[in-house]
Amino acid sequence: MSEPIETPVNQEPTPGSGGEVTFTQAQVDALVAREKAKAEAKAKKGMPSAEELAAFRAWQADHQSDEDKLGSAIKERDEARAKVEQYERERVLLSKGVPAEDIDYYAYKIGKTLTEGKDFKTAAEEYLAAHPINTVKVDTGAALGSGPVSKTTNEQMNTVIRSAFK
């Protein structure tokens, strides 16, 4: 299993070193290369090569059962139908005036309200009637432009109180 380490023939143990032998760099490199090759061979033992693995996968694809082929075809069909349905929903929402960046949100919300007897178009009409588009206004608090900043009553009172303590 393990090969004996060859000791140099012409070297004697150095005096006072307890029987230790020194090796040249070439000898150390040869030992390391041999041990590395043994470790790699041990790790690859029983593992197929890349060609064998490719041949096995090709064989596996050829011998796939009819049920597996049918299952993968059904899965591909369902994925294609889902994509078509998503595109149709996006088209309906765009025709209703929903901004393009909000399409996913509205499609999700309207999709949750769908029932068996209701199609997406009527559900979208009902949802958009109840929740008009662009009704949310966001105030970032940052003043735009160089005009005077209008303060609320609360902010004005805070300014008066703070100036009194200065």
Secondary structure, DSSP 4 states (H G I P E B T S, - for coil): -PPPPPPPSS--PPTTTTS-----HHHHHHHHHHHHHHHHHHHHTTPPPHHHHHHHHHHHHHT--HHHHHHHHHHHHHHHHHHHHHHHHHHHHHHTT--GGGHHHHHHHHHHH--TT--HHHHHHHHHHHS-TT------SPPPSSSPPP--HHHHHHHHHHHHT-
